Amino acid sequence: AQAKVILGRALSTRHNDVMLLGQLARAEAAEKEFLTAVNTCLKALHLDPDNPELLRILAEVYLALGREGLARLALNRAYEMYAASDMEQVAKDSDTHAAATSKYAARVSRGGGSLRGVGAESVDKNAGLAHVWYLWGKMALADEKHEEARGYFLKATRYRSDYAAAWNDLGVCWIIAKKGQEAIDALSKALELQPASLEARINLGNAHRISRSEGGARKAKAEYERALQQAPDEAAIFFNLALLYLENKDLPDAPDDIERYQRAIDLLNTYKSKRRPKKAGARDIADDYITDAVRLKKTAIDVRRWAEQERQKQSDVAPRPVPGSPTPDSLRGSP
């Protein structure tokens, strides 16, 4: 809210500054005023129709509204402006690319000004391209096109190596592909760039959990515990911890199967108490895991009971000395 107030004051004297309008749209989107943000972007684009930064912001807002088709149109236009300045695009010798190249070159040479505020297009080109690839990756990930999304996020990190969000989502794609070490590398990079990222911290725990490497379960638990220190009421942490106990025996605070299955049940119930309520009639995957954990715990109890009965049987059939009968030592006589 404070950002909107400040931007509103600035726009009262510079009402045609498209950079300020773009930032206002971001502030409106942050408060989930998406339709207002669309109108702000369109107002700015009316002043500067080929501004790739504004087109990226508009694409983000359309994605938040679930308007993927419009988001793609905006991203395509932004990409055309950014990428057409690269030699590989110019080499295509397309009239469309040539026109875009000319427009982009004009923007770069113009740089800042009263219309666009401060800064030059050329400074932000690689960051802009990285963001376009990142948003394409988010759309592919939402559509469960995981391999395609992974390629987009990789391109985003190549254009901008300090793009923490792209490294995080690349790590998610590697987790989905069951590539533990690749996921660990990407998520470690995300946390190096943004140490306070709770999402990356939880995802790094997941990466260690699925890595199946020696000590992976303990490393996963350590990451989840760090995440809990940061956000004690975050439901997702309890869910992932529960899966860790269901899947692994190498945990010091769960010395046997009965204990670890009970830990998983307790964690899943905590998860249910902290997450957002499910819609009436909606399937709850946590309940499925609880059912599995209860069944596994019962099996572990039965196995323990059977083992104890077997030990008792062995003890019962062991030969015992008859009262009053001579012992081996008494038969030998005195030394």
N, C-alpha and C positions, 0 to 999 in steps of 0.2 A: 504493500500500500504506500509506503514511504517513497519508493522508487517512482511510482506513478505520480505522486505529488510533485516531486522534484522535476521529473520530465515534463509534466504539465506546465510548470512555471517557465522552464526553458523554452517550450514551444509557444508560449504566449508572446514571446518576442521574436522567435525564429520558427514561425509556423510552417515553413516550407523546407525545413532541414530534414532530409529523408533519413539520415542516421539516427536522429532523435526519435523520429516516428518508428523506425525499426526497433529501437530499444523499448519504446513504449509498448509496441506489440508484444515483445518478449515479456515485459512486466505484466501485461494483461493475461498472457497465456499462463504465466506462473501462478496467477490467481484463478485459473480455470475460466477466465472470461474469453472463451475461444472465438465466439462470433464477433465480439468487439475487436479482438485482435485481428481477425480477418479483415474487417473494415478498415482498421488502421493501416494494415499492409497494403490494401488496395488503394487507399488514399496516397500513400507514399509512392506506389508504383505508377500512379497517374502522373506524378511529378517526374519520375525517373523510371521509365518502363523496362529498361534493360539492366537494372541493378541486380546483380546475382546474389548479393547479400540479402536483399529484401525477398528475393524469390526463395532462398533457403528458409528464411523465417516463415514465410507463407506456407511452405511445404510442411514444416514442423507443426504448424497450427492445424493444417488440414489433416495431418496424421492423427493428431489428438482428437479431432472430430470424427475419425474413422472414414474420412473421404480420401481413400488411397489413390483413386484415379486423378483427382485434382492435385494431390501431392506430387504424383509422378509428373504431371504436366509442368508444375512449377520447377521441379528438380531438373527435368530435361532442359528447360530454358536456362536455368542457372548453369548447368554443365556445359551447354553450348557456348555460353559466354566465357567461362573459365578455360575449358579445354581447347577451344578454338585458337587460343593464343599459343598453344604448344606446337612445335614443329611437326609432330606426328599427325596432328589434325590438319595443319596447313598443307602437308604433303598429300592429303587425300584429294586436294584440288576440287573440292566441292564448292559450288556457288554459295550454299548456305553457310558453310564453314568460313569461306572467304569474307562474307558479309559480317559474320559474327566477329571474325578476327579484326576487321576494320573497326567495328564498334568498340571492341575491347581495347584496342590500341589507342583509340581516341580517349577512352575513360582513363587509361593509365597515364597518358600524356597530360590530361587535365588535372588528375590527382584530386586534391581537396578543393574546397570552394564553398561559397555560401549555400549552394544547393545540397551538397553532400556533407558538409561539416568538415572535419579534419581527417587526414589520412589519405593514402593512395591505394588504388585497386591493386597495384602490382605487389604491395607488401603482403596482402592477404590472399593471393591467388592459391597457393598450395594449401593453406588452411581451409579455404573455401572448397577446393576440390576434395580434400579429406572429408569435409562435412557432408558433401553430396554423396560420396561413396558410403559414408557411415549411415546416412538416412536410407539409402537403397538397401543396405545390409539389415537395418531394423525392419524394413518392410518384408524382406525375404525371410527373416527370422520369424516374424509374426505369421507368415504363410507356411511355416515349417519347411522351408527350402533351405535346409541347414548348410549344405555344401556351398550353395550359391551365396548365402549370407557370409560364410567364412571367407570366400574370395573377396567380397566387398570390404569386409573389415580389414583384411590384409592390405588391400589397396589404400584404405584410409590411413593405416599406420605408416605406410611407405611415404605418403604425401606429408604426413605430420607425425613424427616419431614420438611426440609428447602427448598424444591423444589418449588420455587415460580411459575414457569411455569406450573407445574403439578396442583397446587392449582387453578391457573387461569383457565385452561382448564376443571378441575373438576367443577368449578363454571359455566362454559358455559354449560356443560352437565346438571347441575341441572336447569339452566334457561330453557333449551329446554324441560325438564321434568315438567316445571311449578312448581318447588319446590323452592319458593322464599327464605325462611329462610335458607335452606341448601346452596343455591347459595350465599347468603349474608355471611354466615359463611366461606365458602371456599374462596371467593374473598377478604374478610377482612384479612384472613390469607395471601393471596398472596401479598396484599398491605403492611401488616406488615413486610413481608420479603423483599419486593421490592417497597418502597414507590413511586418511580419515574415511575412505570409502567403505562403508559397511557392506555394500553389495559385493564389492570385489573381495572383501575379507571372507564373507560367507562362501563365495564361489571358489576361493582358494582352498577352503576346507573341503568343499565338494571335490575339487580336483585331486587333492591328496586321498580322499576317500575312495575314488574310483581308480586310482593309480595302481592299486594292488602291489605297490612296492614295499620293501621291508621298512617297517616303522611308519608306513603311510597312515594307518589308523590313528596312531598317537599324534602324528603331525596334524591330521584333520581335527582331532579333538582339541588340540592346542589353539588352532585357528578359530574354532567355534567358541571356545572359552574367551578368547580375545574379543570376539564379536559381542559376546554377552556382557563383557565389561563395558563395552561401548554403548550397547542398547539392550538392557536387561529384559525388556518386554517385547522384543522382536520375535514374533511367532515363528518365522521361517527358521531361526536358529534351532529351536527345540525340535522342529520336524526333522531337520537334517541330522541332528544329534541322535534322534531316535533311529533313523536309518543306519547310522554308524554302529549302534549297538546291535541292531538286528543282523548286520552283515559281518561283524568282526569279533573274534575272540581275543585279539591282542590288545586288551584294555585293562589296565591295572585295577580299576575300581569295580570290575565285574569278573571275579575270579572263576565263575562257573556259568553254565548256560542258563540256569534258573534265574540267577541274579541279573544277567544282561538282558534277558527277555523282559523281566520285570522293569528294569530301567527303561527299556524301550516303550513299554506300556505307559509308564508314568510320564515320560517325555511327550508322548503323543497326546495324552490327556491335557498336559500343560499347553501344548500347541493349540488344541481345540479351545481352551479357555481364553487364549490371548489373540487368536486370529479373528478376522471379521466374521460375523455370523453368516452361515450359508443360507441361500434361498430355500424356502420350504420345498421339500421333495428333491433337492439337488443331491447327487451322489457325493459322498464324502470319502475320499481316498484314505483319510486318516483312520476311519472306522475299519476299512479293509485291512490296513496294517495292524491295527489293534487285534482284530480277529485272528490274523496270522500269528501275532506274537503270543496271544493267549493259547492257541493250539500248540505252538512250539514249546511254550513253557510247560504245558501239561505233559507233552511227550518227554521233556527232560526230567520232569518229576517222576514219571512212570519208569524211565530208564534207571534213575537213581534208586527207586524202590526195588526194582528187579535186581539190581546189582547188590543191594543190601541183603535181599532174600537169598541170593546165591552164596554170598559170604557166610550167612547164617547156616545154610545147608552144609557148606564145607566144614564149618565149625562143629556141627552136630555129628557128622560121620567120622570125625577124627577119633582114633583109638584113645580110650581113657583107661587108666589103671584101675583094676578091680580092688575094692577095699579089702585089706588083709592079705592080699597076694604078695609074694616076695618081689622085691625090686631087683633089678640087675645087679646093683651093688651088693645086696645081701647074699646073692647066689655066689658071688666071688669069694666070700669068706673074708676073714681078717687078713690084713697085709702081713 
